[in-house]
Amino acid sequence: MLTRLLTLTLALSVSAMPLVGCADSGESSADGYGAEPRGNTGVGQSGAQDFGRFRGIIEGGELPAPNTLDAVGFFNEHKIELPAPDCGDDVCVHGLLGVRGNMLNGNNCTVAVVGFNTPRTPDEFERPPLNMGLAVDVSGSMMGAPMEAVRDGLRALAGAADVKDTITLVTYSDHAELVVDSTPETDPDRALLLGAIEELRASGGTNIYAGLERALDIVEARRDGSRQNRVIMLSDGAATAGITDTARIVNLGKSYAEDGIGITTIGVGTEFDIELMRSLSEAGSGNFYFLEDVAAVEEVFSEEIKTFLVPLAENVKIEFDVAPGYSFRALYGTRLWTGDVEGATVEIPSLFMASRESIDDIDPGGARRGGGGVMLIELIPTSSTSMADEIGPNAPAGELSMTYDIPQSAVSVDQRVTVTNSLKPGETPVDGNFENAAVEKSFVALNIFVGFEMAIERANSGASNAALNILLPLAERVEGWLVTNPDPDIEDDLTTMRQLITIIERTGARESVGAPPDPWPQD
């Protein structure tokens, strides 16, 4: 039986567009858990890539490669105000449905927005003490600005750490070296750790495997069920020494994660191995961050330490089963999903409290990481008029379930939601139909993401005119939407889109004649 029924009425207004579809590119436990509801804080998933690298490449006047655009990182930079987290658990799942013609050519786009939030707040969240290993790249490529940025970040981390935390610093270049053990007994004021940070020097190759293994071994040796056991790995490049095979490095992290040691990865500069760092964070039940400037360093190490090191939920499994009249097509906002026409399954190692507390809560440096983000499930309504009439409005579009384990306990949570469409399957009002502003914003963000995805793929393959044919009308419609729906996240997206348009125009490309391609073709 379902524990809740969400009957969704929907509404969005954007100028009418020619019709054509939605995305195809061609019980309480340990300290910190189980408290009474106090707020409405977003929740993000492990492996969240920082969108800053994609944006930074564009700000530098270059065309980014397709693999620098990551849906998790993109949606993590969008603060979505979900309904109250009144499910009675530390993490609540919400399923909201939206219907409207897409912002490129107006074809029907039916999406289920899946979001998470928590009644906990960062200020009142008492995290367990940390057993933390730092694996810091000190290879020759780190010399200069990258090393100074890392020093700034490590100083901030030392200042934000609790007196109860144990912090082990390991450096690696050609080989790995244990530099300092900062424990409550040996280094209560972090003087040893701070001194070691000042002495960091760059030289040699990049033996990521050795550095990661040494830090993991030390954390494993003192693993404690009352502590949060985690390794933070920093690097500015690809593996060039020791074991360099990506699969072996990721499997190393995965094997320790299965024993309860998480891994968070941080990339410095623009030359690090993005696939390795992202895959390690996903396999290691952690997050992935890109440090684009000093402000970002301070944010990640001093602010995010309050939330990104300690998961709210582990071994998270989300299932969505479509109802009659619909079929599943795609899922956005995570790479960790499998599916067929009948539905999808998502398995996420962990969920973390997001650091942004409101839409206007933006870092002084302009960074918007920590919004929590959402996942969006694209549904294809039946093309049979008789079936749609038989199903009618206010019928289920699908069933959403989430199970997860409460960290540091033997307690599991099970939540279920029915996602309902107030319209008949396939019905597409000109002005759209959305339940609230959260669904509307999510829908607009999805259109922007898919526009980026399609345009980047085309521009990198030499089809610059086709890329502009996607971005120019999309930018115009997003700008029109912002007139009546001001939102700093979407405004920043539009700024990035305009910068990307300028880069493509410099190649001599001009908008081609004709309708933009269908991003979500009907199957």
Disulfide bonds with the S-S distance in Angstrom:
Cys22-Cys109 1.62
Cys87-Cys92 2.00
